[in-house]
Each structure stands twice: as C-alpha cells, then as structure tokens.
Amino acid sequence: MAHETGSTTALGHTSADRAGVAAPPDAAAPRSSTGGGMDPGERRLLAATPLHAITALHGEAGLRERFAMEIASFPDANRQRLERALDLAATLHAADRRQREPYVNHLLRVATRIITHYKVQDADVICAALLHDAVEDHATELTPGGGQQEALAEIVAQFGDRVAEMVSAVTNPEYEPGRDKHEQYREHVAASLEASPWARVIKASDFTDNGVGLIHTSGPKLAKLAGKYAPLVPVLRELIARPDTPLSDEVKVHILGQLNRAEERFAAIQPAADPGEPAHGKPPTR
C-alpha cells in the first residue's frame, strides 16, 4: 500500500487525502472520561454538538470526551472492550493524518455516529467501527511480518470472531496489478456488504465521514475523489434500504437523505474541476 503522511484506507486514498473539515492541531489526548474537566452544562452542550463541529472546536480531546459520554451507560465489560479498541486504534494510527487532523478523529466520528445517529448499542459493531481501517492500514503492526489474514487473526484473539468478520468485510484487499483501483474498490464494497448487513452500518458511517464530507475539502484530488465516490451512492442506497439491514426505518431515511445530498455535492464538484468527467459515473478509463 502507498503511504504518504498517512496510510491507504478502506476508501482507497491516503489519510492525508481524506475529506473533512480542517481541524486545529491536536496534542496527544489521554483517554477521556465523562468526569474530565467539563461541568454538566458543558457536557450537555457537547452532547448536542455535531461531530464535525466538535472536531473544529475541540479536536481529538472533544471527540474522545463525546465518545466516552456515549458509552458511559454501557455495561462495564462492553465499555472496557470499547476503550481497548480505541486504545489499539489510536496506537496503530498514531502517525496517520487525515488532512490536518489526527486520524483517530475519523475513527471516533465513525463510531460515535453509529451510536448517536444510527441508534446502535452493539459493542461488537462499535469495536469494529473503531478498528475498521486497522487491518488494511497496519497489518504489519498488528502482527509483525504478517499480512491481512494474520492481522485479522489477531483481531479475533483480542476482540472475537464477530468483530474480525466485520473488519474483514470493510477491509479492501491488496490491489491487483493492472486493475483500476477505484473499480476494484467499488466491486469489493458491493460484494462484501452484500454478505454482511452489519458491515453496511459501518460503511455508511465511514462513507458519511469521507464521501459526504468531501465538500469540506479542497485541492487537486477533489474531482478524482468525487469521481470515485459518486458511483458508490446508488450501491449504498440500495444496500441500506434492504429489509435485512439492521437499522430502523427512521435511521435508514436519515442515511438515504445524506446519500442524496452527497450525490448533489459530487455533481457540483466534478464539472467545476473537470468538465469532461461524468458527474455520476466512473472516470474515463486511461
């Protein structure tokens, strides 16, 4: 995998290229607790603040505090597993950046969104959300000298089969020589999510944080990334709407609305940067 200032991720570009709001530089943040340095009023405000606004205003420390607030009512064993998953993810991605923010911010938003907006209390799903890029980005750190299968075995050992299965479903395999990377990525997403309804939940939150948030980024790769994400919208729309996707109808409507807005944003981005590129399709084959 190619590495720049960060690692190649499940959405297929480096953490330096990830979409998102510009966040202030964060110092290393210790594990947050709901006690923290916040009074009850500040915590109530943080609980009502959108995740990207928390990122811009408070950085990693604020996102950690929000996550800690969301899992405070979980049974002790589940809360401790989630804290271990966050610790592992933060360690593995410590040197990774998502544009100008620590990569762990993305993982915290993906996991927190699943709890708050998707109404999921399943600790396995949230652990998998925190670790969703761990195997693809840092297999050798999980198991020195090993590859993705060995790294998944380590996830099994630490968090169980179900967490590892969901992580595997959202982990892009190594690219095949001669294949178009974006095309291979889209084929993998469609096939893996077809077989794993809970992985659809993780991918929806991941896509929201990356693809839907693409409007907040800039630079020469913007049109290329929009061209990559746009063809995924109908795939995710169909998968999320399925009866076996384990979300309430209300949550599905919320996600489908976000996908519709993403489609509009991609269409706005692409013509402005590359009039010859189709607004809702695969970029022309070179």
C-alpha positions in Angstrom: 0.0 0.0 0.0 1.2 3.5 -0.7 1.8 5.7 2.2 2.2 9.5 2.2 1.7 11.2 5.5 -0.9 8.6 6.4 -2.0 5.2 5.3 -4.2 4.0 2.5 -7.7 3.3 3.8 -10.9 1.5 3.2 -12.0 4.3 0.9 -8.9 3.9 -1.1 -6.8 7.0 -0.6 -4.3 8.1 2.0 -5.3 9.7 5.3 -3.6 12.8 4.0 -6.2 13.0 1.3 -9.3 12.2 3.4 -12.2 14.5 3.1 -13.1 16.5 6.2 -13.1 19.9 7.9 -9.8 21.4 8.8 -9.3 20.8 12.5 -6.8 22.5 14.8 -3.6 20.6 15.5 -4.2 18.2 18.4 -1.8 17.3 21.1 -1.8 13.7 22.2 -5.1 13.3 24.0 -5.4 10.9 27.0 -8.3 8.6 27.3 -11.3 10.8 28.1 -13.8 10.3 30.9 -17.2 11.9 31.4 -15.7 13.5 34.6 -13.0 15.3 32.6 -12.6 19.0 33.2 -16.2 19.7 32.0 -19.1 20.9 34.1 -22.6 19.4 33.5 -23.6 22.3 31.2 -20.6 21.9 29.0 -21.2 18.2 28.7 -24.8 18.8 27.7 -23.7 21.2 25.1 -21.0 18.7 23.8 -23.7 16.0 23.6 -25.8 18.2 21.3 -22.9 19.5 19.1 -22.5 18.0 15.6 -19.4 15.8 15.3 -17.6 17.9 12.7 -18.3 21.0 14.9 -16.7 19.2 17.9 -13.7 18.4 15.6 -13.3 22.1 14.6 -13.9 23.5 18.1 -12.3 20.9 20.4 -10.2 18.5 18.3 -9.4 15.0 19.4 -10.0 15.7 23.1 -13.5 16.8 22.4 -14.3 13.8 20.3 -12.9 11.5 22.9 -15.0 13.1 25.6 -18.1 12.8 23.4 -17.4 9.1 22.8 -16.8 8.5 26.5 -20.2 10.1 27.2 -21.9 7.9 24.7 -20.5 4.6 26.1 -20.8 5.6 29.8 -24.1 3.7 30.2 -22.8 0.5 28.6 -22.2 -2.5 30.8 -18.7 -2.4 32.3 -17.4 -5.3 30.2 -18.6 -3.7 27.0 -17.3 -0.3 27.9 -13.9 -1.7 28.7 -13.7 -3.6 25.4 -14.6 -0.3 23.6 -11.8 1.5 25.4 -9.4 -1.2 24.5 -10.4 -1.0 20.9 -9.9 2.8 20.9 -6.5 2.4 22.6 -5.4 -0.1 19.9 -6.8 2.0 17.1 -5.1 5.2 18.4 -1.8 3.4 18.8 -1.9 1.9 15.3 -2.9 5.2 13.6 -0.8 7.4 15.8 1.3 8.7 13.0 -1.5 8.9 10.4 -3.1 12.2 9.5 -6.5 12.9 7.8 -5.6 16.1 6.1 -4.7 18.4 9.0 -6.1 16.3 11.9 -5.1 13.1 13.7 -6.6 10.1 12.0 -8.2 8.9 15.2 -10.7 11.7 14.9 -12.2 10.0 11.8 -12.4 6.7 13.7 -14.1 8.4 16.7 -16.6 10.1 14.5 -17.5 6.9 12.6 -18.0 5.0 15.9 -19.9 7.8 17.7 -22.2 8.4 14.7 -23.2 4.7 14.8 -24.2 5.1 18.4 -25.9 8.6 18.3 -27.4 8.8 14.8 -27.9 5.1 13.9 -29.1 4.1 17.5 -26.8 1.1 17.7 -25.7 -0.2 21.1 -23.9 -3.3 19.9 -20.4 -3.2 21.3 -19.1 -5.6 18.6 -20.2 -3.2 15.9 -18.7 -0.2 17.6 -15.4 -2.0 18.2 -15.3 -2.9 14.5 -16.0 0.7 13.6 -13.0 1.9 15.7 -10.8 -0.8 14.1 -12.3 -0.6 10.5 -9.0 0.6 9.0 -6.6 -1.2 11.3 -6.0 -4.3 9.1 -5.9 -2.5 5.8 -3.6 0.2 7.1 -1.5 -1.5 9.7 -1.5 -5.3 9.3 2.3 -5.5 9.9 2.0 -3.5 13.2 -0.8 -5.8 14.4 1.3 -8.9 13.5 4.9 -8.1 12.7 5.8 -9.7 9.4 2.3 -10.8 8.7 -0.4 -9.8 6.2 -4.1 -9.1 6.4 -5.1 -12.7 7.4 -2.6 -12.7 10.3 -3.8 -9.3 11.4 -7.4 -10.5 11.3 -6.4 -13.5 13.4 -5.0 -11.0 16.0 -8.4 -9.1 15.9 -10.1 -12.4 16.6 -7.7 -13.1 19.5 -8.3 -9.7 21.1 -12.0 -9.0 20.2 -13.6 -12.1 18.9 -14.8 -13.6 15.6 -17.7 -11.3 15.0 -15.6 -8.1 15.3 -13.0 -9.6 13.0 -15.6 -10.6 10.4 -17.0 -7.0 10.2 -13.5 -5.5 10.0 -12.7 -8.0 7.2 -15.9 -7.0 5.3 -14.8 -3.4 5.2 -11.1 -4.1 4.5 -10.1 -3.6 0.9 -7.8 -6.4 -0.3 -4.5 -5.6 -1.8 -4.9 -4.2 -5.3 -4.4 -6.5 -8.2 -1.8 -5.4 -10.7 -3.3 -3.9 -13.9 -6.7 -3.3 -12.3 -8.3 0.1 -11.9 -8.0 0.7 -8.1 -11.3 2.6 -7.9 -13.2 -0.1 -9.9 -11.7 -2.9 -7.7 -12.7 -0.9 -4.6 -16.3 -0.5 -5.7 -16.6 -4.2 -6.6 -15.2 -5.2 -3.3 -17.6 -2.9 -1.4 -20.6 -4.2 -3.2 -19.7 -7.9 -2.8 -18.6 -7.7 0.9 -21.5 -5.6 2.0 -23.9 -7.9 0.2 -22.9 -10.6 2.6 -22.6 -8.6 5.8 -25.6 -6.5 6.8 -23.8 -5.1 9.9 -20.8 -4.1 7.8 -23.2 -1.9 5.8 -23.8 0.1 9.0 -20.1 0.7 9.5 -19.6 1.6 5.8 -22.5 4.0 5.9 -20.9 5.9 8.7 -17.4 5.7 7.1 -18.8 7.0 3.8 -20.6 9.8 5.6 -17.4 10.9 7.2 -15.4 10.7 3.9 -17.6 10.9 0.9 -20.4 13.1 2.3 -17.9 15.4 3.9 -15.9 15.8 0.7 -17.5 19.2 0.1 -15.4 20.5 3.0 -12.1 19.7 1.4 -10.1 21.2 -1.5 -7.1 20.5 -3.7 -6.1 18.9 -6.9 -7.5 15.5 -6.0 -11.0 16.7 -5.2 -12.5 15.9 -8.6 -10.8 12.5 -8.7 -12.2 11.6 -5.3 -15.7 12.8 -6.2 -15.5 10.6 -9.3 -14.5 7.7 -7.1 -17.3 8.1 -4.6 -20.2 9.1 -6.9 -20.7 5.6 -8.3 -20.9 4.2 -4.7 -24.0 6.2 -3.9 -26.5 4.0 -5.7 -24.8 0.9 -4.4 -25.0 2.1 -0.8 -28.5 3.4 -1.3 -29.8 0.0 -2.4 -28.0 -1.8 0.4 -29.1 0.5 3.2 -32.7 0.3 2.0 -32.8 -3.5 2.2 -35.0 -5.2 4.8 -32.1 -7.1 6.3 -30.0 -4.0 7.0 -30.3 -3.9 10.9 -31.4 -0.3 11.3 -34.7 1.3 12.0 -36.7 2.8 9.1 -36.2 6.3 10.6 -32.4 5.8 10.6 -32.5 4.4 7.0 -34.4 7.5 5.9 -31.7 9.7 7.6 -28.8 7.9 5.8 -30.6 7.9 2.4 -31.1 11.6 2.8 -27.3 12.0 3.4 -26.6 9.9 0.3 -28.8 12.1 -1.8 -27.0 15.2 -0.6 -23.7 13.5 -1.3 -24.8 12.8 -4.8 -25.7 16.5 -5.3 -22.3 17.5 -3.9 -20.4 15.2 -6.2 -22.2 16.5 -9.2 -21.3 20.1 -8.2 -17.7 19.2 -7.6 -16.9 17.3 -10.8 -18.0 19.6 -13.6 -16.3 22.6 -11.9 -12.9 20.8 -11.9 -13.1 18.6 -14.9 -15.9 19.3 -17.5 -15.1 16.1 -19.4 -15.6 13.8 -16.5 -19.1 12.3 -16.0 -20.8 13.6 -12.9 -22.2 10.3 -11.6 -20.0 7.6 -13.2 -16.6 6.1 -13.3 -13.9 8.4 -14.6 -12.9 7.6 -18.2 -10.5 4.6 -18.4 -7.0 5.7 -19.3 
